[in-house]
Amino acid sequence: MLVVQIFLPLALALVMFGLGLTLTVADFARVAKYPKAAVIALVCQVVVLPAICLGLVLAFGLEGVLAVGMMLLVASPGGTSANLFSHLAGGDVALNITLTAINSVLAVFTLPVVVGLSMAHFLADDAAVGLQPAKFVQVFAIVLVPVAIGMVVRNRYQAWALRMNDPVRIASVVVLVLVIIAAIAQAYRQLLDNIGTLGPVALLLSILSLLVGYYVPKAFGVERGQAVASAMEIGIHNATIAITLALTVLNDETMAIAPAVYGVLMYVPAAVAARLLSHNQKRLRTRLG
């Protein structure tokens, strides 16, 4: 399908380019300012959440490409909308930007590994697909290269990049939504058939991601604003990347259904969490004032 094979990767590339326009080298270097918060959040994202997702997949009896689709989703980096939710909840948005930058790089290496292992377990006959060098290169090209180009443009043409930040972001979101709707419409029947099975798993994963993202850093003494940032970064996965990889790199429409379901449902727990955390922050300020 032309929409899936050409326009979806181009639309995602535009999104990642827009992300690159917001990033600088300082965003990566800033991790030295709060290493504990960043390391804890990244460990939760890369190690803890895949383990939780695997537990949910097994507990709910998901099999085959649906199970791989959930693992592909959880291995994807945080979504860019995490910055917005973090801001609304009173989180450290600078930490969000840092985590997004680092996650975008880490995902190039962790995604093929998680998907490869998932395929080895759930799709034994097709286990090699996830780790083929060509697939790895495609992940690299889709996820990291546009970000790098955006960062170069930001560095050389800062005034233009700042002016274009909002227009590029709005245009990329509009184009991406239209393309994904067209792509998912192709698998509409499969989506209806599986939403009852995937919905509870996706909703639970979203809630647990937010809880882990907030309370694990708090348990290690990370201050509240950074814990909020961690919760939003970990709780809002980039379903767009997962959908794109499922449809283009892995060529499986059914595998894209799990990220699509999560991509819709995750905003409900995220909005509730942002509301509760924001309310708690106001109460804390009132008490201190």
N, C-alpha and C positions, 0 to 999 in steps of 0.2 A: 504494500500500500504506500503510495507516494507520500501521503501526509506523515506516516510513521517513519519511513526510512530517511526522508530528507528534511521536512519542515520541523519535526519534533526535535531532532538534535540541534538544528539551527536555532530554534526558539530557546532551548536550554542554554546553548552557547551564549545567546544574547543576555540571558539572566545572569550567567556566571561572569560575563564581561561587565555587566552592571555592578555585580558584587566587587569585582576587581577595581572598579572606579572609586569605591569607597575605602579601599585598603591601601596602607602604606607599609613599608618595611618596619616602621615603628610599631605597627600593630602586632607583628610577630615578636619583636624585641621586648614588647611591653610585658611579656610573660615573666620576665625577670623581676618585675615589680611585685607580682603576687604569685610566686611559683606554686605555693601549696594549693591555692584555689584552682589554678589551671590544671595542675597534675591530677588532683582528685577528680575534677570534672571530666578530664580526658580518659582516665581509667574507668570511670563509670560508663562513659560513652562507648569505649572500645571493647571493654572486657565484661563489665557487669551486665549491661543491657542485653547483649547477645545471649548471655547465659539465661537471663530472665525470659527473653523471647523464646528461646529454645524450650524452656520449661512450660511456657504457655502453649506452644505449638504441640508438644507431646501431651499435655494435660487435656487439651481440647480435641486431640486426635486428628489434627490436620495432617494431610499427606501430600506427597508429590509436589507439583509446582506451586500449590497454595502455600505449603510450608516453606518452600524456598523463597517465595515472594515475601513472606513475613520476615525472613532472615535478611533478605536483600534490603528491605525497608529499614530494619533496625541497624544495619551496617552503614546506612547513609548518614552523612553529616547533618548537623542541625540546620533547620530552615532559616532563611534570612528574616522571616517574620518573628523569630525569637527575639530580635532586638526590640521590636515594637512592644511585644508582650512584657519583656523585661522592663522597659521604660514605664509602662502603665503600672507595673507591680512595684516600682521603686527599686529595681535592680541596678547593678553596676553595668551599664551598657558598654563601657569600654572593655570590660572583661568579655562580654558577649562578642564584640567585634574580634577580639583576640582569639577566642575559642573558635569562632566561625572560620577565621583565617587558617588556623592550625588544622582544624578538622577537614577543611577542603583539601589540604595536602595529605593528611593521614589517610583519608578515604580512598585515595588512589591506590594505596597499598593494602589497606584492610578489606576493602570491598571484594576484590577478587579472591582473597583468602577465605572470607566468611562464606561467600557464594559457592566457592569450590568445595569447601567442606560440607556445606548444606546439600549440594548436589550429590556428593559422595554418599551422604547418609539417606537422603530422601529420593534420589533419582540415580540409583546405582549404575544403570547402564549408560547414563550421560554424565558421569562424574567429572570427566576430563574437561567438559565445556567451560567450567568456571575458571580454570587455571591456564587456559591456552594463552600463549604470549600475545597473540593477535587481539584477544579479548582484553587483556591487560592494557595494551596500547590504546584501544578504543576508550576504555574507562579514563585513562590518562588524558586523552584528547578532549573528551567531553567535559570532564570535571575541572582539570587543572589549567590547561592551556588558555582558555578564555579568561580565567582569573588572572593569570600572569600577564596577558596582553593588557587587560584593564589596568593592572597596577603600573605597567610601563607607561601607558597613556596618562595615568594620574600623575606620575612622577615628572613627565616631560611637559605636559600641558595641564597644569593644575587648575588654572582658572576655567578652562573649557570643561574639564572633568567635573568640577564642582557645579557648573551651570547645567551640565547634561545629566547629572546624577538622577534627579527626579524624573525628567522626561524618559530617560533610558529605562529606569525601573518600571514606570507606569506602562510604557510601550511593551516591554518584555513580558510583564505579567499578563497584559491583555492578549498578546499573541500566543503566549504559552497556554493560557486557559482555553482559548479557542482551539488550538491544536490538540490539546489533551482531550477536550470534549469530543472532537472528531475521532480521535484514536480510540477512546473508551467506548464510544457509541458502537464501534465495530464489535465490541465484546459485551454489548448490553445484556444479552440473554445470560451469559455466564456470570455477569455481575449480579443480576437478580437471583440466580440460582445459588450463589455462594455468600451473599451478604449476611444471611442469617447465621452462617457458620463463622464468618470472618469478623462480623461486627463486635461480638463480645470480646474476642481476642484483641482486636485493635483498640477497643475502649479500655480494656484492662491494661494493655501495654502502655497506653498514653498516661493513664493515672499513675501506674507504677513508675514510669519514667520521671514524671514530675516529683513524686515522693522521694525517689532515690536521689534525683538531682538536687533536691533541697536539703533533705535530712542527713545524707551521708556527709556532705561538706560541713554542715552544722555540727555533726558529731566529732569532726576533726578540728573544731574551733575556728572555722572560717566565718567571717562576719556576715551579717544578714544580707546586705546588698549583693555580695558576691555569691551567696548561696541562692538567692533569687535568680541571678543571672545564670548560674549553673542549671537550676531547675528548668528554666525556659529553653536553654540551649539543648539540654538533654531530652526534654519533653516534646519539643517540636522538631521532628525529623523532616528532612528534605524529601518528601514523597515524590516530588517532581523528578529528582535524579533517579530514584528507584524505578519510577514508571518508565522513564526514558531508557534506562539500561535494560529493563525487561523487554520492552518493545523493539529496541534497535539492536543492542549488543547480543542479547540472549534470544531474540526473535520468538517471544512467547507471550501472547495476549493474556492468557489466563494468569501468568505470573504477575502481570501488572495489576490485577484486581485487588490483591491485598494492600499494596501501597495506595491505590486509589481510595479504598475504603478508609484506611487510616488517615489519609490526607484530608478527608472531610470530617471525620469524627474527632480528630485530635484538637480541633479548635474549641470544642465544648469544654473539656477538662482544663485546657489552657486558659480560657476566659474565666472560668470559675476560680482557678488558682490565682490568676492575676487580680481578680476582685477581692478575694480573701486576703491575699498578701498586702494589697494596697490598703485595705481597711485596717489590718493589723498595724501597718506602718503609721497610719493616721492616729490610731489609739495610742501608740507608743510615743509619738510626738506630743500628743495632748498631755500624756502623763508626765513626760520630761519637762514640758513647758510650764 
